[in-house]
Amino acid sequence: MTSLYPDTSLKMEQMHIGLIRRMPSWKKFAIVDDLTETVKAFATCGIKQRHPDATPMQVQRFLADLMLGTELASKVYGDAR
């Protein structure tokens, strides 16, 4: 097996993969959900920095543009701005 992470020893990487494989599905989904919420929080902070005068509704729309793409966000949320 080749290493996926160049900064991690192969033994530790194998241990990590083993732990993930033994983890129940609900726990994996919870971890992914937490990571998704973290990414959304970082994206929202970035939007607020770039658009300090944006209303909460505008921030939400900018986030939708980032996550869905402008075309799909327009179909879901209507025309922006």
mmCIF file of the N, C-alpha and C atoms, coordinates in Angstrom:
data_MODEL
# 
_entry.id   MODEL 
# 
loop_
_atom_site.group_PDB 
_atom_site.id 
_atom_site.type_symbol 
_atom_site.label_atom_id 
_atom_site.label_alt_id 
_atom_site.label_comp_id 
_atom_site.label_asym_id 
_atom_site.label_entity_id 
_atom_site.label_seq_id 
_atom_site.pdbx_PDB_ins_code 
_atom_site.Cartn_x 
_atom_site.Cartn_y 
_atom_site.Cartn_z 
_atom_site.occupancy 
_atom_site.B_iso_or_equiv 
_atom_site.pdbx_formal_charge 
_atom_site.auth_seq_id 
_atom_site.auth_comp_id 
_atom_site.auth_asym_id 
_atom_site.auth_atom_id 
_atom_site.pdbx_PDB_model_num 
ATOM 1   N N  . MET A 1 1  ? 0.845   -1.187 0.000   1.00 0.00 ? 1  MET A N  1 
ATOM 2   C CA . MET A 1 1  ? 0.000   0.000  0.000   1.00 0.00 ? 1  MET A CA 1 
ATOM 3   C C  . MET A 1 1  ? 0.882   1.239  0.000   1.00 0.00 ? 1  MET A C  1 
ATOM 4   N N  . THR A 1 2  ? 0.549   2.198  -0.849  1.00 0.00 ? 2  THR A N  1 
ATOM 5   C CA . THR A 1 2  ? 1.291   3.452  -0.855  1.00 0.00 ? 2  THR A CA 1 
ATOM 6   C C  . THR A 1 2  ? 0.586   4.450  0.061   1.00 0.00 ? 2  THR A C  1 
ATOM 7   N N  . SER A 1 3  ? 1.340   5.374  0.559   1.00 0.00 ? 3  SER A N  1 
ATOM 8   C CA . SER A 1 3  ? 0.822   6.361  1.492   1.00 0.00 ? 3  SER A CA 1 
ATOM 9   C C  . SER A 1 3  ? -0.027  7.400  0.769   1.00 0.00 ? 3  SER A C  1 
ATOM 10  N N  . LEU A 1 4  ? -1.167  7.735  1.349   1.00 0.00 ? 4  LEU A N  1 
ATOM 11  C CA . LEU A 1 4  ? -2.020  8.797  0.806   1.00 0.00 ? 4  LEU A CA 1 
ATOM 12  C C  . LEU A 1 4  ? -1.571  10.168 1.294   1.00 0.00 ? 4  LEU A C  1 
ATOM 13  N N  . TYR A 1 5  ? -0.939  10.191 2.452   1.00 0.00 ? 5  TYR A N  1 
ATOM 14  C CA . TYR A 1 5  ? -0.529  11.441 3.076   1.00 0.00 ? 5  TYR A CA 1 
ATOM 15  C C  . TYR A 1 5  ? 0.985   11.444 3.254   1.00 0.00 ? 5  TYR A C  1 
ATOM 16  N N  . PRO A 1 6  ? 1.707   12.263 2.501   1.00 0.00 ? 6  PRO A N  1 
ATOM 17  C CA . PRO A 1 6  ? 3.170   12.236 2.577   1.00 0.00 ? 6  PRO A CA 1 
ATOM 18  C C  . PRO A 1 6  ? 3.743   12.656 3.935   1.00 0.00 ? 6  PRO A C  1 
ATOM 19  N N  . ASP A 1 7  ? 2.947   13.363 4.739   1.00 0.00 ? 7  ASP A N  1 
ATOM 20  C CA . ASP A 1 7  ? 3.452   13.817 6.038   1.00 0.00 ? 7  ASP A CA 1 
ATOM 21  C C  . ASP A 1 7  ? 3.073   12.877 7.184   1.00 0.00 ? 7  ASP A C  1 
ATOM 22  N N  . THR A 1 8  ? 2.519   11.712 6.849   1.00 0.00 ? 8  THR A N  1 
ATOM 23  C CA . THR A 1 8  ? 2.084   10.748 7.864   1.00 0.00 ? 8  THR A CA 1 
ATOM 24  C C  . THR A 1 8  ? 2.747   9.404  7.608   1.00 0.00 ? 8  THR A C  1 
ATOM 25  N N  . SER A 1 9  ? 3.202   8.766  8.670   1.00 0.00 ? 9  SER A N  1 
ATOM 26  C CA . SER A 1 9  ? 3.822   7.457  8.491   1.00 0.00 ? 9  SER A CA 1 
ATOM 27  C C  . SER A 1 9  ? 2.791   6.455  8.004   1.00 0.00 ? 9  SER A C  1 
ATOM 28  N N  . LEU A 1 10 ? 3.246   5.481  7.252   1.00 0.00 ? 10 LEU A N  1 
ATOM 29  C CA . LEU A 1 10 ? 2.355   4.466  6.690   1.00 0.00 ? 10 LEU A CA 1 
ATOM 30  C C  . LEU A 1 10 ? 1.626   3.710  7.798   1.00 0.00 ? 10 LEU A C  1 
ATOM 31  N N  . LYS A 1 11 ? 2.316   3.418  8.898   1.00 0.00 ? 11 LYS A N  1 
ATOM 32  C CA . LYS A 1 11 ? 1.695   2.694  10.006  1.00 0.00 ? 11 LYS A CA 1 
ATOM 33  C C  . LYS A 1 11 ? 0.540   3.497  10.609  1.00 0.00 ? 11 LYS A C  1 
ATOM 34  N N  . MET A 1 12 ? 0.735   4.793  10.810  1.00 0.00 ? 12 MET A N  1 
ATOM 35  C CA . MET A 1 12 ? -0.313  5.635  11.377  1.00 0.00 ? 12 MET A CA 1 
ATOM 36  C C  . MET A 1 12 ? -1.473  5.792  10.399  1.00 0.00 ? 12 MET A C  1 
ATOM 37  N N  . GLU A 1 13 ? -1.146  5.904  9.128   1.00 0.00 ? 13 GLU A N  1 
ATOM 38  C CA . GLU A 1 13 ? -2.188  6.019  8.113   1.00 0.00 ? 13 GLU A CA 1 
ATOM 39  C C  . GLU A 1 13 ? -3.052  4.754  8.078   1.00 0.00 ? 13 GLU A C  1 
ATOM 40  N N  . GLN A 1 14 ? -2.422  3.601  8.139   1.00 0.00 ? 14 GLN A N  1 
ATOM 41  C CA . GLN A 1 14 ? -3.168  2.339  8.147   1.00 0.00 ? 14 GLN A CA 1 
ATOM 42  C C  . GLN A 1 14 ? -4.049  2.239  9.389   1.00 0.00 ? 14 GLN A C  1 
ATOM 43  N N  . MET A 1 15 ? -3.543  2.709  10.523  1.00 0.00 ? 15 MET A N  1 
ATOM 44  C CA . MET A 1 15 ? -4.323  2.695  11.756  1.00 0.00 ? 15 MET A CA 1 
ATOM 45  C C  . MET A 1 15 ? -5.544  3.613  11.610  1.00 0.00 ? 15 MET A C  1 
ATOM 46  N N  . HIS A 1 16 ? -5.334  4.784  11.038  1.00 0.00 ? 16 HIS A N  1 
ATOM 47  C CA . HIS A 1 16 ? -6.414  5.744  10.837  1.00 0.00 ? 16 HIS A CA 1 
ATOM 48  C C  . HIS A 1 16 ? -7.491  5.168  9.917   1.00 0.00 ? 16 HIS A C  1 
ATOM 49  N N  . ILE A 1 17 ? -7.085  4.576  8.821   1.00 0.00 ? 17 ILE A N  1 
ATOM 50  C CA . ILE A 1 17 ? -8.026  3.962  7.882   1.00 0.00 ? 17 ILE A CA 1 
ATOM 51  C C  . ILE A 1 17 ? -8.796  2.831  8.559   1.00 0.00 ? 17 ILE A C  1 
ATOM 52  N N  . GLY A 1 18 ? -8.103  2.038  9.372   1.00 0.00 ? 18 GLY A N  1 
ATOM 53  C CA . GLY A 1 18 ? -8.772  0.963  10.112  1.00 0.00 ? 18 GLY A CA 1 
ATOM 54  C C  . GLY A 1 18 ? -9.834  1.495  11.058  1.00 0.00 ? 18 GLY A C  1 
ATOM 55  N N  . LEU A 1 19 ? -9.524  2.588  11.755  1.00 0.00 ? 19 LEU A N  1 
ATOM 56  C CA . LEU A 1 19 ? -10.507 3.201  12.657  1.00 0.00 ? 19 LEU A CA 1 
ATOM 57  C C  . LEU A 1 19 ? -11.736 3.686  11.896  1.00 0.00 ? 19 LEU A C  1 
ATOM 58  N N  . ILE A 1 20 ? -11.496 4.301  10.750  1.00 0.00 ? 20 ILE A N  1 
ATOM 59  C CA . ILE A 1 20 ? -12.613 4.789  9.932   1.00 0.00 ? 20 ILE A CA 1 
ATOM 60  C C  . ILE A 1 20 ? -13.464 3.622  9.443   1.00 0.00 ? 20 ILE A C  1 
ATOM 61  N N  . ARG A 1 21 ? -12.827 2.555  9.016   1.00 0.00 ? 21 ARG A N  1 
ATOM 62  C CA . ARG A 1 21 ? -13.584 1.397  8.516   1.00 0.00 ? 21 ARG A CA 1 
ATOM 63  C C  . ARG A 1 21 ? -14.449 0.770  9.598   1.00 0.00 ? 21 ARG A C  1 
ATOM 64  N N  . ARG A 1 22 ? -13.979 0.778  10.848  1.00 0.00 ? 22 ARG A N  1 
ATOM 65  C CA . ARG A 1 22 ? -14.736 0.177  11.945  1.00 0.00 ? 22 ARG A CA 1 
ATOM 66  C C  . ARG A 1 22 ? -15.798 1.125  12.520  1.00 0.00 ? 22 ARG A C  1 
ATOM 67  N N  . MET A 1 23 ? -15.736 2.381  12.149  1.00 0.00 ? 23 MET A N  1 
ATOM 68  C CA . MET A 1 23 ? -16.658 3.377  12.663  1.00 0.00 ? 23 MET A CA 1 
ATOM 69  C C  . MET A 1 23 ? -18.075 3.115  12.116  1.00 0.00 ? 23 MET A C  1 
ATOM 70  N N  . PRO A 1 24 ? -19.091 3.234  12.963  1.00 0.00 ? 24 PRO A N  1 
ATOM 71  C CA . PRO A 1 24 ? -20.459 3.033  12.462  1.00 0.00 ? 24 PRO A CA 1 
ATOM 72  C C  . PRO A 1 24 ? -20.830 4.122  11.447  1.00 0.00 ? 24 PRO A C  1 
ATOM 73  N N  . SER A 1 25 ? -21.728 3.764  10.540  1.00 0.00 ? 25 SER A N  1 
ATOM 74  C CA . SER A 1 25 ? -22.124 4.695  9.475   1.00 0.00 ? 25 SER A CA 1 
ATOM 75  C C  . SER A 1 25 ? -22.663 6.003  10.020  1.00 0.00 ? 25 SER A C  1 
ATOM 76  N N  . TRP A 1 26 ? -23.449 5.949  11.092  1.00 0.00 ? 26 TRP A N  1 
ATOM 77  C CA . TRP A 1 26 ? -24.033 7.173  11.632  1.00 0.00 ? 26 TRP A CA 1 
ATOM 78  C C  . TRP A 1 26 ? -22.946 8.144  12.074  1.00 0.00 ? 26 TRP A C  1 
ATOM 79  N N  . LYS A 1 27 ? -21.841 7.608  12.583  1.00 0.00 ? 27 LYS A N  1 
ATOM 80  C CA . LYS A 1 27 ? -20.740 8.462  13.040  1.00 0.00 ? 27 LYS A CA 1 
ATOM 81  C C  . LYS A 1 27 ? -20.049 9.116  11.849  1.00 0.00 ? 27 LYS A C  1 
ATOM 82  N N  . LYS A 1 28 ? -19.864 8.359  10.776  1.00 0.00 ? 28 LYS A N  1 
ATOM 83  C CA . LYS A 1 28 ? -19.256 8.921  9.565   1.00 0.00 ? 28 LYS A CA 1 
ATOM 84  C C  . LYS A 1 28 ? -20.127 10.047 9.018   1.00 0.00 ? 28 LYS A C  1 
ATOM 85  N N  . PHE A 1 29 ? -21.447 9.815  8.972   1.00 0.00 ? 29 PHE A N  1 
ATOM 86  C CA . PHE A 1 29 ? -22.354 10.857 8.484   1.00 0.00 ? 29 PHE A CA 1 
ATOM 87  C C  . PHE A 1 29 ? -22.304 12.088 9.383   1.00 0.00 ? 29 PHE A C  1 
ATOM 88  N N  . ALA A 1 30 ? -22.203 11.896 10.683  1.00 0.00 ? 30 ALA A N  1 
ATOM 89  C CA . ALA A 1 30 ? -22.125 13.021 11.614  1.00 0.00 ? 30 ALA A CA 1 
ATOM 90  C C  . ALA A 1 30 ? -20.857 13.829 11.374  1.00 0.00 ? 30 ALA A C  1 
ATOM 91  N N  . ILE A 1 31 ? -19.754 13.159 11.114  1.00 0.00 ? 31 ILE A N  1 
ATOM 92  C CA . ILE A 1 31 ? -18.492 13.844 10.847  1.00 0.00 ? 31 ILE A CA 1 
ATOM 93  C C  . ILE A 1 31 ? -18.591 14.661 9.556   1.00 0.00 ? 31 ILE A C  1 
ATOM 94  N N  . VAL A 1 32 ? -19.149 14.058 8.510   1.00 0.00 ? 32 VAL A N  1 
ATOM 95  C CA . VAL A 1 32 ? -19.318 14.766 7.237   1.00 0.00 ? 32 VAL A CA 1 
ATOM 96  C C  . VAL A 1 32 ? -20.234 15.971 7.425   1.00 0.00 ? 32 VAL A C  1 
ATOM 97  N N  . ASP A 1 33 ? -21.323 15.806 8.195   1.00 0.00 ? 33 ASP A N  1 
ATOM 98  C CA . ASP A 1 33 ? -22.233 16.914 8.453   1.00 0.00 ? 33 ASP A CA 1 
ATOM 99  C C  . ASP A 1 33 ? -21.525 18.054 9.180   1.00 0.00 ? 33 ASP A C  1 
ATOM 100 N N  . ASP A 1 34 ? -20.723 17.719 10.185  1.00 0.00 ? 34 ASP A N  1 
ATOM 101 C CA . ASP A 1 34 ? -19.955 18.739 10.913  1.00 0.00 ? 34 ASP A CA 1 
ATOM 102 C C  . ASP A 1 34 ? -18.993 19.473 9.982   1.00 0.00 ? 34 ASP A C  1 
ATOM 103 N N  . LEU A 1 35 ? -18.318 18.732 9.112   1.00 0.00 ? 35 LEU A N  1 
ATOM 104 C CA . LEU A 1 35 ? -17.388 19.355 8.176   1.00 0.00 ? 35 LEU A CA 1 
ATOM 105 C C  . LEU A 1 35 ? -18.122 20.273 7.197   1.00 0.00 ? 35 LEU A C  1 
ATOM 106 N N  . THR A 1 36 ? -19.293 19.847 6.737   1.00 0.00 ? 36 THR A N  1 
ATOM 107 C CA . THR A 1 36 ? -20.089 20.667 5.829   1.00 0.00 ? 36 THR A CA 1 
ATOM 108 C C  . THR A 1 36 ? -20.498 21.970 6.500   1.00 0.00 ? 36 THR A C  1 
ATOM 109 N N  . GLU A 1 37 ? -20.944 21.889 7.739   1.00 0.00 ? 37 GLU A N  1 
ATOM 110 C CA . GLU A 1 37 ? -21.330 23.093 8.476   1.00 0.00 ? 37 GLU A CA 1 
ATOM 111 C C  . GLU A 1 37 ? -20.131 24.021 8.689   1.00 0.00 ? 37 GLU A C  1 
ATOM 112 N N  . THR A 1 38 ? -18.960 23.459 8.919   1.00 0.00 ? 38 THR A N  1 
ATOM 113 C CA . THR A 1 38 ? -17.751 24.265 9.092   1.00 0.00 ? 38 THR A CA 1 
ATOM 114 C C  . THR A 1 38 ? -17.403 24.995 7.801   1.00 0.00 ? 38 THR A C  1 
ATOM 115 N N  . VAL A 1 39 ? -17.484 24.302 6.679   1.00 0.00 ? 39 VAL A N  1 
ATOM 116 C CA . VAL A 1 39 ? -17.199 24.924 5.382   1.00 0.00 ? 39 VAL A CA 1 
ATOM 117 C C  . VAL A 1 39 ? -18.198 26.049 5.113   1.00 0.00 ? 39 VAL A C  1 
ATOM 118 N N  . LYS A 1 40 ? -19.482 25.807 5.405   1.00 0.00 ? 40 LYS A N  1 
ATOM 119 C CA . LYS A 1 40 ? -20.489 26.848 5.209   1.00 0.00 ? 40 LYS A CA 1 
ATOM 120 C C  . LYS A 1 40 ? -20.207 28.061 6.102   1.00 0.00 ? 40 LYS A C  1 
ATOM 121 N N  . ALA A 1 41 ? -19.767 27.831 7.320   1.00 0.00 ? 41 ALA A N  1 
ATOM 122 C CA . ALA A 1 41 ? -19.448 28.934 8.231   1.00 0.00 ? 41 ALA A CA 1 
ATOM 123 C C  . ALA A 1 41 ? -18.270 29.746 7.706   1.00 0.00 ? 41 ALA A C  1 
ATOM 124 N N  . PHE A 1 42 ? -17.229 29.073 7.213   1.00 0.00 ? 42 PHE A N  1 
ATOM 125 C CA . PHE A 1 42 ? -16.086 29.789 6.639   1.00 0.00 ? 42 PHE A CA 1 
ATOM 126 C C  . PHE A 1 42 ? -16.499 30.578 5.403   1.00 0.00 ? 42 PHE A C  1 
ATOM 127 N N  . ALA A 1 43 ? -17.322 29.970 4.554   1.00 0.00 ? 43 ALA A N  1 
ATOM 128 C CA . ALA A 1 43 ? -17.787 30.644 3.342   1.00 0.00 ? 43 ALA A CA 1 
ATOM 129 C C  . ALA A 1 43 ? -18.618 31.871 3.708   1.00 0.00 ? 43 ALA A C  1 
ATOM 130 N N  . THR A 1 44 ? -19.476 31.734 4.698   1.00 0.00 ? 44 THR A N  1 
ATOM 131 C CA . THR A 1 44 ? -20.304 32.859 5.134   1.00 0.00 ? 44 THR A CA 1 
ATOM 132 C C  . THR A 1 44 ? -19.441 33.997 5.669   1.00 0.00 ? 44 THR A C  1 
ATOM 133 N N  . CYS A 1 45 ? -18.413 33.671 6.437   1.00 0.00 ? 45 CYS A N  1 
ATOM 134 C CA . CYS A 1 45 ? -17.494 34.698 6.933   1.00 0.00 ? 45 CYS A CA 1 
ATOM 135 C C  . CYS A 1 45 ? -16.805 35.422 5.782   1.00 0.00 ? 45 CYS A C  1 
ATOM 136 N N  . GLY A 1 46 ? -16.378 34.674 4.782   1.00 0.00 ? 46 GLY A N  1 
ATOM 137 C CA . GLY A 1 46 ? -15.740 35.278 3.619   1.00 0.00 ? 46 GLY A CA 1 
ATOM 138 C C  . GLY A 1 46 ? -16.689 36.190 2.864   1.00 0.00 ? 46 GLY A C  1 
ATOM 139 N N  . ILE A 1 47 ? -17.936 35.772 2.716   1.00 0.00 ? 47 ILE A N  1 
ATOM 140 C CA . ILE A 1 47 ? -18.941 36.599 2.042   1.00 0.00 ? 47 ILE A CA 1 
ATOM 141 C C  . ILE A 1 47 ? -19.153 37.895 2.808   1.00 0.00 ? 47 ILE A C  1 
ATOM 142 N N  . LYS A 1 48 ? -19.262 37.791 4.127   1.00 0.00 ? 48 LYS A N  1 
ATOM 143 C CA . LYS A 1 48 ? -19.473 38.989 4.951   1.00 0.00 ? 48 LYS A CA 1 
ATOM 144 C C  . LYS A 1 48 ? -18.280 39.936 4.890   1.00 0.00 ? 48 LYS A C  1 
ATOM 145 N N  . GLN A 1 49 ? -17.067 39.402 4.754   1.00 0.00 ? 49 GLN A N  1 
ATOM 146 C CA . GLN A 1 49 ? -15.886 40.261 4.620   1.00 0.00 ? 49 GLN A CA 1 
ATOM 147 C C  . GLN A 1 49 ? -15.883 40.981 3.279   1.00 0.00 ? 49 GLN A C  1 
ATOM 148 N N  . ARG A 1 50 ? -16.286 40.261 2.212   1.00 0.00 ? 50 ARG A N  1 
ATOM 149 C CA . ARG A 1 50 ? -16.301 40.864 0.877   1.00 0.00 ? 50 ARG A CA 1 
ATOM 150 C C  . ARG A 1 50 ? -17.491 41.786 0.665   1.00 0.00 ? 50 ARG A C  1 
ATOM 151 N N  . HIS A 1 51 ? -18.570 41.557 1.399   1.00 0.00 ? 51 HIS A N  1 
ATOM 152 C CA . HIS A 1 51 ? -19.799 42.351 1.252   1.00 0.00 ? 51 HIS A CA 1 
ATOM 153 C C  . HIS A 1 51 ? -20.286 42.778 2.639   1.00 0.00 ? 51 HIS A C  1 
ATOM 154 N N  . PRO A 1 52 ? -19.579 43.721 3.278   1.00 0.00 ? 52 PRO A N  1 
ATOM 155 C CA . PRO A 1 52 ? -19.912 44.072 4.669   1.00 0.00 ? 52 PRO A CA 1 
ATOM 156 C C  . PRO A 1 52 ? -21.302 44.692 4.839   1.00 0.00 ? 52 PRO A C  1 
ATOM 157 N N  . ASP A 1 53 ? -21.872 45.266 3.796   1.00 0.00 ? 53 ASP A N  1 
ATOM 158 C CA . ASP A 1 53 ? -23.182 45.900 3.906   1.00 0.00 ? 53 ASP A CA 1 
ATOM 159 C C  . ASP A 1 53 ? -24.323 44.981 3.478   1.00 0.00 ? 53 ASP A C  1 
ATOM 160 N N  . ALA A 1 54 ? -24.023 43.730 3.158   1.00 0.00 ? 54 ALA A N  1 
ATOM 161 C CA . ALA A 1 54 ? -25.053 42.795 2.684   1.00 0.00 ? 54 ALA A CA 1 
ATOM 162 C C  . ALA A 1 54 ? -26.018 42.439 3.815   1.00 0.00 ? 54 ALA A C  1 
ATOM 163 N N  . THR A 1 55 ? -27.271 42.335 3.446   1.00 0.00 ? 55 THR A N  1 
ATOM 164 C CA . THR A 1 55 ? -28.288 41.897 4.412   1.00 0.00 ? 55 THR A CA 1 
ATOM 165 C C  . THR A 1 55 ? -28.141 40.385 4.616   1.00 0.00 ? 55 THR A C  1 
ATOM 166 N N  . PRO A 1 56 ? -28.721 39.859 5.698   1.00 0.00 ? 56 PRO A N  1 
ATOM 167 C CA . PRO A 1 56 ? -28.665 38.401 5.888   1.00 0.00 ? 56 PRO A CA 1 
ATOM 168 C C  . PRO A 1 56 ? -29.223 37.623 4.690   1.00 0.00 ? 56 PRO A C  1 
ATOM 169 N N  . MET A 1 57 ? -30.271 38.155 4.059   1.00 0.00 ? 57 MET A N  1 
ATOM 170 C CA . MET A 1 57 ? -30.851 37.502 2.890   1.00 0.00 ? 57 MET A CA 1 
ATOM 171 C C  . MET A 1 57 ? -29.852 37.495 1.720   1.00 0.00 ? 57 MET A C  1 
ATOM 172 N N  . GLN A 1 58 ? -29.143 38.595 1.538   1.00 0.00 ? 58 GLN A N  1 
ATOM 173 C CA . GLN A 1 58 ? -28.137 38.662 0.471   1.00 0.00 ? 58 GLN A CA 1 
ATOM 174 C C  . GLN A 1 58 ? -26.977 37.713 0.749   1.00 0.00 ? 58 GLN A C  1 
ATOM 175 N N  . VAL A 1 59 ? -26.550 37.641 2.012   1.00 0.00 ? 59 VAL A N  1 
ATOM 176 C CA . VAL A 1 59 ? -25.473 36.718 2.384   1.00 0.00 ? 59 VAL A CA 1 
ATOM 177 C C  . VAL A 1 59 ? -25.891 35.286 2.066   1.00 0.00 ? 59 VAL A C  1 
ATOM 178 N N  . GLN A 1 60 ? -27.144 34.954 2.399   1.00 0.00 ? 60 GLN A N  1 
ATOM 179 C CA . GLN A 1 60 ? -27.654 33.613 2.119   1.00 0.00 ? 60 GLN A CA 1 
ATOM 180 C C  . GLN A 1 60 ? -27.661 33.338 0.620   1.00 0.00 ? 60 GLN A C  1 
ATOM 181 N N  . ARG A 1 61 ? -28.005 34.337 -0.164  1.00 0.00 ? 61 ARG A N  1 
ATOM 182 C CA . ARG A 1 61 ? -28.029 34.160 -1.623  1.00 0.00 ? 61 ARG A CA 1 
ATOM 183 C C  . ARG A 1 61 ? -26.617 34.000 -2.177  1.00 0.00 ? 61 ARG A C  1 
ATOM 184 N N  . PHE A 1 62 ? -25.667 34.788 -1.688  1.00 0.00 ? 62 PHE A N  1 
ATOM 185 C CA . PHE A 1 62 ? -24.269 34.635 -2.112  1.00 0.00 ? 62 PHE A CA 1 
ATOM 186 C C  . PHE A 1 62 ? -23.772 33.229 -1.784  1.00 0.00 ? 62 PHE A C  1 
ATOM 187 N N  . LEU A 1 63 ? -24.165 32.734 -0.615  1.00 0.00 ? 63 LEU A N  1 
ATOM 188 C CA . LEU A 1 63 ? -23.779 31.379 -0.220  1.00 0.00 ? 63 LEU A CA 1 
ATOM 189 C C  . LEU A 1 63 ? -24.389 30.353 -1.180  1.00 0.00 ? 63 LEU A C  1 
ATOM 190 N N  . ALA A 1 64 ? -25.638 30.557 -1.541  1.00 0.00 ? 64 ALA A N  1 
ATOM 191 C CA . ALA A 1 64 ? -26.289 29.656 -2.500  1.00 0.00 ? 64 ALA A CA 1 
ATOM 192 C C  . ALA A 1 64 ? -25.565 29.701 -3.844  1.00 0.00 ? 64 ALA A C  1 
ATOM 193 N N  . ASP A 1 65 ? -25.155 30.888 -4.270  1.00 0.00 ? 65 ASP A N  1 
ATOM 194 C CA . ASP A 1 65 ? -24.389 31.007 -5.519  1.00 0.00 ? 65 ASP A CA 1 
ATOM 195 C C  . ASP A 1 65 ? -23.109 30.189 -5.452  1.00 0.00 ? 65 ASP A C  1 
ATOM 196 N N  . LEU A 1 66 ? -22.430 30.261 -4.318  1.00 0.00 ? 66 LEU A N  1 
ATOM 197 C CA . LEU A 1 66 ? -21.184 29.502 -4.154  1.00 0.00 ? 66 LEU A CA 1 
ATOM 198 C C  . LEU A 1 66 ? -21.424 27.997 -4.143  1.00 0.00 ? 66 LEU A C  1 
ATOM 199 N N  . MET A 1 67 ? -22.453 27.587 -3.422  1.00 0.00 ? 67 MET A N  1 
ATOM 200 C CA . MET A 1 67 ? -22.676 26.158 -3.225  1.00 0.00 ? 67 MET A CA 1 
ATOM 201 C C  . MET A 1 67 ? -23.371 25.490 -4.412  1.00 0.00 ? 67 MET A C  1 
ATOM 202 N N  . LEU A 1 68 ? -24.286 26.209 -5.031  1.00 0.00 ? 68 LEU A N  1 
ATOM 203 C CA . LEU A 1 68 ? -25.083 25.613 -6.102  1.00 0.00 ? 68 LEU A CA 1 
ATOM 204 C C  . LEU A 1 68 ? -24.662 26.058 -7.494  1.00 0.00 ? 68 LEU A C  1 
ATOM 205 N N  . GLY A 1 69 ? -23.949 27.167 -7.558  1.00 0.00 ? 69 GLY A N  1 
ATOM 206 C CA . GLY A 1 69 ? -23.667 27.795 -8.843  1.00 0.00 ? 69 GLY A CA 1 
ATOM 207 C C  . GLY A 1 69 ? -24.760 28.820 -9.115  1.00 0.00 ? 69 GLY A C  1 
ATOM 208 N N  . THR A 1 70 ? -24.415 29.875 -9.841  1.00 0.00 ? 70 THR A N  1 
ATOM 209 C CA . THR A 1 70 ? -25.345 30.973 -10.060 1.00 0.00 ? 70 THR A CA 1 
ATOM 210 C C  . THR A 1 70 ? -26.606 30.528 -10.794 1.00 0.00 ? 70 THR A C  1 
ATOM 211 N N  . GLU A 1 71 ? -26.454 29.687 -11.805 1.00 0.00 ? 71 GLU A N  1 
ATOM 212 C CA . GLU A 1 71 ? -27.605 29.270 -12.600 1.00 0.00 ? 71 GLU A CA 1 
ATOM 213 C C  . GLU A 1 71 ? -28.630 28.508 -11.758 1.00 0.00 ? 71 GLU A C  1 
ATOM 214 N N  . LEU A 1 72 ? -28.177 27.513 -11.009 1.00 0.00 ? 72 LEU A N  1 
ATOM 215 C CA . LEU A 1 72 ? -29.097 26.728 -10.192 1.00 0.00 ? 72 LEU A CA 1 
ATOM 216 C C  . LEU A 1 72 ? -29.653 27.559 -9.036  1.00 0.00 ? 72 LEU A C  1 
ATOM 217 N N  . ALA A 1 73 ? -28.816 28.398 -8.424  1.00 0.00 ? 73 ALA A N  1 
ATOM 218 C CA . ALA A 1 73 ? -29.297 29.262 -7.338  1.00 0.00 ? 73 ALA A CA 1 
ATOM 219 C C  . ALA A 1 73 ? -30.399 30.178 -7.842  1.00 0.00 ? 73 ALA A C  1 
ATOM 220 N N  . SER A 1 74 ? -30.278 30.685 -9.075  1.00 0.00 ? 74 SER A N  1 
ATOM 221 C CA . SER A 1 74 ? -31.321 31.533 -9.664  1.00 0.00 ? 74 SER A CA 1 
ATOM 222 C C  . SER A 1 74 ? -32.610 30.755 -9.850  1.00 0.00 ? 74 SER A C  1 
ATOM 223 N N  . LYS A 1 75 ? -32.505 29.518 -10.264 1.00 0.00 ? 75 LYS A N  1 
ATOM 224 C CA . LYS A 1 75 ? -33.709 28.697 -10.445 1.00 0.00 ? 75 LYS A CA 1 
ATOM 225 C C  . LYS A 1 75 ? -34.376 28.398 -9.110  1.00 0.00 ? 75 LYS A C  1 
ATOM 226 N N  . VAL A 1 76 ? -33.581 28.192 -8.075  1.00 0.00 ? 76 VAL A N  1 
ATOM 227 C CA . VAL A 1 76 ? -34.120 27.824 -6.762  1.00 0.00 ? 76 VAL A CA 1 
ATOM 228 C C  . VAL A 1 76 ? -34.625 29.054 -6.009  1.00 0.00 ? 76 VAL A C  1 
ATOM 229 N N  . TYR A 1 77 ? -33.830 30.135 -5.997  1.00 0.00 ? 77 TYR A N  1 
ATOM 230 C CA . TYR A 1 77 ? -34.133 31.288 -5.166  1.00 0.00 ? 77 TYR A CA 1 
ATOM 231 C C  . TYR A 1 77 ? -34.609 32.524 -5.934  1.00 0.00 ? 77 TYR A C  1 
ATOM 232 N N  . GLY A 1 78 ? -34.690 32.437 -7.248  1.00 0.00 ? 78 GLY A N  1 
ATOM 233 C CA . GLY A 1 78 ? -35.081 33.604 -8.041  1.00 0.00 ? 78 GLY A CA 1 
ATOM 234 C C  . GLY A 1 78 ? -33.877 34.450 -8.381  1.00 0.00 ? 78 GLY A C  1 
ATOM 235 N N  . ASP A 1 79 ? -34.109 35.482 -9.143  1.00 0.00 ? 79 ASP A N  1 
ATOM 236 C CA . ASP A 1 79 ? -33.012 36.335 -9.606  1.00 0.00 ? 79 ASP A CA 1 
ATOM 237 C C  . ASP A 1 79 ? -32.404 37.096 -8.438  1.00 0.00 ? 79 ASP A C  1 
ATOM 238 N N  . ALA A 1 80 ? -31.093 37.157 -8.407  1.00 0.00 ? 80 ALA A N  1 
ATOM 239 C CA . ALA A 1 80 ? -30.371 37.812 -7.310  1.00 0.00 ? 80 ALA A CA 1 
ATOM 240 C C  . ALA A 1 80 ? -30.330 39.323 -7.508  1.00 0.00 ? 80 ALA A C  1 
ATOM 241 N N  . ARG A 1 81 ? -30.177 40.019 -6.395  1.00 0.00 ? 81 ARG A N  1 
ATOM 242 C CA . ARG A 1 81 ? -29.948 41.454 -6.345  1.00 0.00 ? 81 ARG A CA 1 
ATOM 243 C C  . ARG A 1 81 ? -31.066 42.197 -6.964  1.00 0.00 ? 81 ARG A C  1 
# 
